[in-house]
Amino acid sequence: MPLSAVLKANRLGANRLPDGTWQFLLWAPHSRSVSLKLVENGRTIPMNALQGGYHQAVVGDLSAGTRYCYCLEDGRELPDPASRFQPEGVHGPSQLVDTGAFRWTDHN
């Protein structure tokens, strides 16, 4: 898929897809390789390098509340700069939020 199509269809950060999988999209133009690290179990998932310095991974067995960070090739572990929740502050791990699960109750 061309980069323009990926960016048009997807937002940066962690997003739940309609099929229940989670897509992670990161812009890290100075990193040749990036991995996604799940904090609870230490599992690391290599991300696919895309054009323009973007990195992407799609993971199927996650749920809202899962904490994660990105591992750069130099060994640094960093939170998601597009995270929707940082329960331990800006330097701690990011946490998955299913924004589609919120049910609006007002009509205006």
ROTI-558347 format. One record per residue: residue in three letters; x, y, z of N, C-alpha, C in turn. Coordinates in pm, whole numbers, padded with zeros to 5 digits, always signed. Example, Ala and Ser with C-alpha at 12.3 -4.5 7.8 and 13.67 -1.06 7.14 Angstrom:
% ROTI-558347
ALA+01319-00569+00780+01230-00450+00780+01320-00330+00780
SER+01285-00225+00708+01367-00106+00714+01290+00003+00787
END
This chain:
% ROTI-558347
MET+00085-00117+00000+00000+00000+00000+00090+00124+00000
PRO+00063+00221-00086+00144+00343-00088+00132+00419+00044
LEU+00238+00491+00079+00239+00566+00204+00122+00663+00212
SER+00090+00731+00103-00020+00827+00106-00151+00760+00146
ALA-00173+00638+00100-00296+00565+00135-00295+00525+00282
VAL-00178+00485+00334-00168+00448+00476-00200+00568+00563
LEU-00142+00684+00530-00162+00803+00613-00304+00858+00601
LYS-00363+00846+00483-00500+00895+00465-00599+00812+00545
ALA-00575+00682+00551-00669+00591+00617-00642+00575+00767
ASN-00528+00623+00815-00489+00594+00952-00435+00717+01023
ARG-00449+00715+01155-00395+00822+01238-00269+00773+01308
LEU-00183+00867+01342-00066+00833+01421-00111+00783+01558
GLY-00027+00702+01619-00058+00647+01750-00118+00509+01740
ALA-00184+00467+01847-00247+00335+01854-00396+00350+01829
ASN-00446+00276+01732-00587+00287+01695-00647+00148+01679
ARG-00765+00131+01737-00836+00004+01721-00905+00004+01585
LEU-00882-00102+01509-00941-00116+01377-01077-00186+01387
PRO-01160-00174+01283-01293-00236+01287-01292-00387+01313
ASP-01185-00456+01273-01179-00601+01295-01130-00639+01435
GLY-01106-00538+01521-01063-00565+01658-00913-00563+01679
THR-00835-00560+01572-00690-00550+01586-00653-00406+01620
TRP-00530-00388+01664-00479-00254+01696-00367-00221+01600
GLN-00373-00102+01543-00267-00054+01455-00186+00053+01528
PHE-00055+00041+01519+00037+00137+01576+00110+00204+01460
LEU+00105+00336+01454+00171+00411+01347+00254+00521+01411
LEU+00383+00518+01384+00479+00609+01446+00563+00675+01338
TRP+00589+00804+01353+00682+00873+01265+00813+00887+01340
ALA+00916+00816+01296+01049+00820+01356+01150+00819+01242
PRO+01167+00933+01174+01246+00937+01051+01395+00907+01068
HIS+01446+00916+01190+01589+00890+01211+01616+00749+01261
SER+01513+00666+01270+01529+00527+01316+01503+00432+01200
ARG+01599+00344+01177+01579+00244+01072+01492+00129+01120
SER+01498+00100+01249+01413-00008+01302+01354+00036+01436
VAL+01228+00000+01454+01154+00031+01576+01074-00093+01613
SER+01063-00120+01742+00979-00229+01791+00877-00174+01888
LEU+00765-00240+01895+00662-00211+01992+00686-00303+02111
LYS+00686-00248+02232+00706-00331+02352+00582-00324+02439
LEU+00529-00441+02474+00416-00450+02565+00471-00459+02707
VAL+00435-00365+02791+00496-00352+02923+00465-00470+03014
GLU+00340-00515+03017+00300-00619+03112+00379-00749+03097
ASN+00405-00790+02974+00474-00918+02955+00610-00905+02887
GLY+00652-00785+02852+00782-00763+02791+00792-00805+02645
ARG+00682-00849+02588+00681-00893+02447+00718-00776+02356
THR+00806-00802+02259+00841-00701+02161+00796-00747+02023
ILE+00746-00652+01946+00692-00679+01812+00762-00585+01715
PRO+00838-00638+01619+00903-00551+01521+00798-00475+01439
MET+00827-00349+01412+00738-00268+01330+00791-00265+01188
ASN+00701-00256+01093+00740-00247+00952+00778-00104+00919
ALA+00895-00085+00857+00937+00047+00813+00864+00082+00683
LEU+00805+00201+00680+00736+00250+00562+00813+00368+00505
GLN+00771+00418+00392+00833+00536+00333+00819+00656+00426
GLY+00908+00751+00412+00895+00877+00483+00925+00872+00631
GLY+00986+00764+00679+01022+00755+00820+00912+00703+00911
TYR+00806+00648+00853+00697+00592+00933+00723+00445+00963
HIS+00669+00398+01075+00680+00259+01117+00541+00214+01161
GLN+00505+00089+01125+00369+00041+01149+00371-00103+01198
ALA+00280-00133+01289+00256-00270+01333+00106-00286+01356
VAL+00055-00404+01325-00084-00439+01353-00081-00562+01442
VAL-00147-00553+01558-00143-00659+01658-00287-00697+01694
GLY-00313-00827+01700-00450-00872+01718-00493-00909+01858
ASP-00402-00938+01947-00443-00993+02077-00423-00894+02192
LEU-00472-00771+02174-00459-00668+02276-00596-00615+02315
SER-00601-00546+02428-00726-00484+02470-00696-00347+02530
ALA-00800-00265+02539-00785-00134+02602-00727-00154+02742
GLY-00638-00064+02781-00572-00075+02910-00432-00132+02901
THR-00398-00194+02789-00263-00248+02770-00163-00132+02763
ARG-00054-00145+02836+00051-00042+02834+00162-00084+02738
TYR+00218+00016+02670+00319-00010+02568+00415+00107+02555
CYS+00526+00081+02487+00621+00186+02451+00688+00144+02321
TYR+00765+00234+02264+00840+00204+02143+00987+00188+02179
CYS+01052+00087+02121+01195+00063+02142+01268+00102+02014
LEU+01358+00199+02028+01436+00243+01913+01562+00160+01901
GLU+01626+00169+01786+01744+00087+01759+01861+00117+01852
ASP+01862+00236+01913+01971+00269+02006+01943+00221+02149
GLY+01832+00148+02167+01800+00092+02297+01704+00174+02382
ARG+01675+00296+02340+01583+00379+02418+01440+00325+02408
GLU+01368+00332+02519+01227+00297+02523+01150+00426+02550
LEU+01064+00462+02456+00994+00590+02464+00843+00573+02455
PRO+00768+00661+02522+00622+00656+02509+00581+00698+02368
ASP+00459+00668+02334+00403+00705+02204+00378+00856+02203
PRO+00440+00931+02111+00417+01076+02109+00273+01113+02070
ALA+00197+01018+02015+00057+01042+01979-00037+00967+02073
SER+00012+00932+02191-00067+00857+02289-00191+00934+02332
ARG-00297+00861+02361-00418+00921+02412-00427+00913+02565
PHE-00335+00837+02628-00335+00828+02774-00196+00790+02822
GLN-00145+00867+02918-00015+00845+02982-00039+00836+03132
PRO-00081+00722+03185-00119+00713+03327-00005+00742+03425
GLU+00119+00725+03382+00233+00750+03471+00305+00880+03435
GLY+00243+00965+03356+00305+01090+03315+00370+01078+03179
VAL+00426+01189+03133+00475+01197+02995+00596+01109+02966
HIS+00667+01064+03068+00784+00979+03045+00756+00831+03067
GLY+00638+00798+03116+00601+00659+03141+00541+00595+03017
PRO+00505+00468+03028+00447+00399+02912+00311+00456+02874
SER+00276+00436+02749+00145+00476+02698+00045+00365+02729
GLN-00083+00398+02722-00187+00299+02749-00293+00305+02639
LEU-00332+00185+02590-00433+00178+02485-00568+00228+02535
VAL-00633+00306+02450-00767+00357+02477-00853+00327+02356
ASP-00966+00262+02377-01059+00234+02268-01158+00350+02261
THR-01129+00449+02178-01214+00567+02169-01352+00534+02113
GLY-01365+00426+02040-01494+00386+01985-01587+00325+02087
ALA-01536+00292+02205-01618+00227+02307-01704+00327+02386
PHE-01672+00455+02376-01748+00556+02450-01885+00573+02387
ARG-01989+00569+02467-02126+00586+02419-02178+00724+02460
TRP-02200+00808+02363-02251+00942+02389-02396+00933+02435
THR-02431+01016+02533-02567+01013+02585-02644+01142+02560
ASP-02577+01247+02518-02649+01371+02489-02689+01377+02342
HIS-02782+01460+02311-02831+01469+02173-02797+01602+02109
ASN-02730+01689+02178-02696+01821+02125-02548+01833+02103
END
